[in-house]
Amino acid sequence: MPIIYSSDSENETTPRAKLFGRQRPIRSVLGGGQVADVLLWENKKVSAALSVGMTVLWLLFEVAEYNLVTLFSHISIAAMLIVFIWFTTADFFNWNHPELPTSILDKSTFQEFAFTLHERSNQALSKFMDIARGKEPALFFMAIFFLYILSVIGNYFTFLNFLYLCFVCLQTLPFLYNKYEDEVDRYAGKLIRRAKKMFKRFDSSVLNKIPRGPAKEKKTR
């Protein structure tokens, strides 16, 4: 019996699904709160400072070829000299001592980041297991293709460059997707439908034609 495939025009009349089948808005997927604010550039000062800081670190380690221990030592020495000169000058001119921060980030921020990381990791593992079990054949082959491309790209990048590339993707892709969500969902939906059609054709023309041995009948006593 021939397999009938629906056209793209027919699929356009059906409600468009969100990318990766999600039901929640992208902000909720990212965990909400301060983490989502940074990734979606709603807190522009923190997002910009984080981007500049990571870029400076990448330039120091990858371009200037700084060693981590050397860089940490130089930064510590510079910070100690600045604080020493600052307090010595204040004592000499009878100025009030400057107030130094006692913490970088508050406890709630670290707890929120850890909770979001734990939740996203569990969701990613669950999705990986669903794809690996072949529940969605199109995603299964797309995941294999993507991982193969990733392995090829990894041959041309150092580990530090790869981490920086992942950071740049985290800082740009959620923001761009949130801004152009409808366009991305529409084109991604078309690609997924075409991939499913190609798999159905491959299944009907190749996999179904592979000869299989006759099923063994159970012996009845």
C-alpha positions as CSV (number, residue, x, y, z in Angstrom):
1,M,0.0,0.0,0.0
2,P,1.6,3.3,-1.1
3,I,2.4,5.9,1.6
4,I,0.7,9.3,1.1
5,Y,2.7,12.3,2.2
6,S,1.0,15.5,3.1
7,S,2.2,18.6,1.4
8,D,3.8,21.6,3.1
9,S,0.7,23.7,2.3
10,E,-1.4,21.2,4.3
11,N,0.9,21.4,7.2
12,E,0.8,25.1,7.2
13,T,-2.9,25.0,8.3
14,T,-2.0,23.0,11.4
15,P,-0.9,24.8,14.5
16,R,2.9,25.3,14.5
17,A,4.7,23.5,17.2
18,K,7.4,25.2,19.2
19,L,11.0,24.3,18.7
20,F,12.0,20.9,20.3
21,G,8.3,20.4,21.2
22,R,8.4,22.8,24.2
23,Q,5.2,24.1,25.7
24,R,6.6,26.9,27.9
25,P,8.1,30.3,26.9
26,I,11.8,30.5,26.3
27,R,12.3,32.5,29.5
28,S,10.7,29.7,31.6
29,V,12.8,27.1,29.8
30,L,15.9,29.0,30.8
31,G,14.8,28.8,34.5
32,G,13.6,32.4,34.8
33,G,15.0,34.8,37.3
34,Q,18.5,36.3,37.0
35,V,19.9,33.5,34.9
36,A,17.3,34.1,32.2
37,D,17.8,37.8,32.5
38,V,21.5,37.4,31.7
39,L,21.0,35.0,28.8
40,L,18.2,37.0,27.2
41,W,20.1,40.3,27.8
42,E,17.3,41.8,29.9
43,N,19.9,42.7,32.4
44,K,22.2,44.4,29.9
45,K,24.8,45.6,32.3
46,V,25.5,42.1,33.7
47,S,25.3,40.4,30.3
48,A,27.7,42.9,28.8
49,A,30.1,42.7,31.7
50,L,30.1,38.9,31.6
51,S,30.7,38.9,27.8
52,V,33.5,41.4,28.1
53,G,35.1,39.5,31.0
54,M,35.0,36.2,29.2
55,T,36.3,37.7,26.0
56,V,39.2,39.3,27.9
57,L,40.0,35.9,29.6
58,W,39.9,34.2,26.2
59,L,42.3,36.8,24.7
60,L,44.7,36.4,27.6
61,F,44.8,32.6,27.6
62,E,44.4,31.9,23.9
63,V,46.0,34.9,22.1
64,A,48.5,36.2,24.7
65,E,49.1,32.6,25.8
66,Y,49.0,33.5,29.5
67,N,49.2,30.7,32.1
68,L,46.4,30.4,34.6
69,V,48.7,30.4,37.6
70,T,50.7,33.3,36.3
71,L,47.6,35.3,35.5
72,F,46.1,34.7,38.9
73,S,49.3,35.7,40.6
74,H,49.6,38.9,38.6
75,I,46.0,39.9,39.2
76,S,46.4,39.2,43.0
77,I,49.6,41.2,43.2
78,A,47.9,44.2,41.3
79,A,44.8,44.0,43.5
80,M,46.9,43.9,46.8
81,L,49.0,46.9,45.6
82,I,45.9,48.9,44.7
83,V,44.3,48.2,48.1
84,F,47.6,49.0,49.9
85,I,48.1,52.3,48.2
86,W,44.5,53.2,48.6
87,F,44.5,52.6,52.4
88,T,47.9,54.2,52.9
89,T,46.8,57.3,51.0
90,A,43.6,57.5,53.1
91,D,45.6,57.3,56.3
92,F,48.1,59.9,55.2
93,F,45.5,62.5,54.3
94,N,43.1,61.5,57.1
95,W,40.4,60.4,54.7
96,N,37.8,57.8,55.5
97,H,38.8,54.3,54.5
98,P,37.1,53.0,51.4
99,E,34.4,50.3,51.8
100,L,35.5,47.1,50.2
101,P,33.0,44.5,49.0
102,T,32.9,41.3,51.2
103,S,31.2,39.1,48.6
104,I,31.1,39.0,44.8
105,L,27.6,37.5,44.4
106,D,24.9,36.9,47.0
107,K,24.0,33.4,48.1
108,S,20.6,33.4,46.3
109,T,22.3,33.9,43.0
110,F,24.5,30.9,43.4
111,Q,21.6,28.8,44.6
112,E,19.5,29.8,41.6
113,F,22.3,29.1,39.2
114,A,22.9,25.7,40.7
115,F,19.2,24.8,40.7
116,T,18.8,25.9,37.1
117,L,21.9,23.9,36.1
118,H,20.6,20.8,37.9
119,E,17.2,21.0,36.3
120,R,18.4,21.6,32.8
121,S,20.9,18.8,33.1
122,N,18.2,16.3,34.1
123,Q,16.0,17.5,31.3
124,A,18.8,17.2,28.8
125,L,19.6,13.6,30.0
126,S,15.9,12.6,29.8
127,K,15.7,14.0,26.3
128,F,18.9,12.3,25.3
129,M,17.6,8.9,26.5
130,D,14.3,9.4,24.6
131,I,16.1,10.2,21.4
132,A,18.6,7.3,21.9
133,R,15.7,4.8,22.3
134,G,14.4,5.8,18.9
135,K,11.1,7.3,20.0
136,E,11.5,10.0,17.3
137,P,13.5,8.6,14.4
138,A,14.0,12.0,12.7
139,L,15.5,13.5,15.8
140,F,17.6,10.3,16.3
141,F,19.3,10.7,12.9
142,M,19.6,14.5,13.2
143,A,21.3,14.0,16.6
144,I,23.8,11.6,15.2
145,F,24.5,13.9,12.3
146,F,24.9,16.9,14.6
147,L,27.2,15.0,17.0
148,Y,29.3,13.9,14.0
149,I,29.6,17.5,12.8
150,L,30.5,18.5,16.3
151,S,33.3,15.9,16.4
152,V,34.7,17.2,13.1
153,I,34.6,20.8,14.4
154,G,36.3,19.7,17.6
155,N,39.4,18.7,15.6
156,Y,40.0,22.3,14.6
157,F,39.4,23.9,18.0
158,T,41.3,23.7,21.3
159,F,39.3,23.0,24.4
160,L,39.5,26.6,25.5
161,N,38.2,27.8,22.1
162,F,35.4,25.3,22.2
163,L,34.4,26.5,25.7
164,Y,34.4,30.1,24.5
165,L,32.4,29.2,21.5
166,C,29.8,27.5,23.7
167,F,29.7,30.7,25.9
168,V,29.1,32.9,22.8
169,C,26.3,30.6,21.7
170,L,24.7,30.8,25.2
171,Q,24.9,34.6,25.1
172,T,23.6,35.0,21.6
173,L,21.3,32.1,20.5
174,P,18.7,32.4,23.3
175,F,18.5,36.2,22.8
176,L,18.1,35.9,19.0
177,Y,15.6,33.1,19.3
178,N,13.5,35.1,21.8
179,K,13.6,38.0,19.3
180,Y,12.8,36.0,16.2
181,E,10.8,33.1,17.7
182,D,8.0,32.9,15.2
183,E,10.4,32.9,12.2
184,V,12.7,30.3,13.7
185,D,9.7,28.0,14.7
186,R,8.3,28.3,11.2
187,Y,11.5,27.3,9.4
188,A,12.5,24.7,11.9
189,G,9.0,23.1,11.6
190,K,9.5,22.9,7.8
191,L,12.9,21.2,8.2
192,I,11.6,18.7,10.8
193,R,8.6,17.8,8.6
194,R,10.9,17.3,5.6
195,A,13.3,15.2,7.7
196,K,10.4,13.0,8.8
197,K,9.2,12.6,5.2
198,M,12.7,11.6,4.1
199,F,12.9,9.0,6.9
200,K,9.5,7.6,5.9
201,R,10.7,7.2,2.3
202,F,13.9,5.6,3.5
203,D,12.0,3.3,5.7
204,S,9.6,2.2,3.0
205,S,12.2,1.9,0.2
206,V,15.1,0.4,2.1
207,L,14.4,-0.8,5.6
208,N,11.2,-2.6,4.8
209,K,12.9,-4.4,1.9
210,I,15.5,-6.0,4.0
211,P,14.7,-9.7,4.1
212,R,13.8,-11.1,7.5
213,G,13.8,-14.7,8.6
214,P,10.4,-16.4,9.1
215,A,9.0,-16.0,12.5
216,K,9.4,-19.2,14.6
217,E,6.1,-20.7,15.8
218,K,5.9,-21.6,19.4
219,K,5.6,-25.3,20.1
220,T,2.5,-26.4,21.8
221,R,2.5,-29.3,24.2
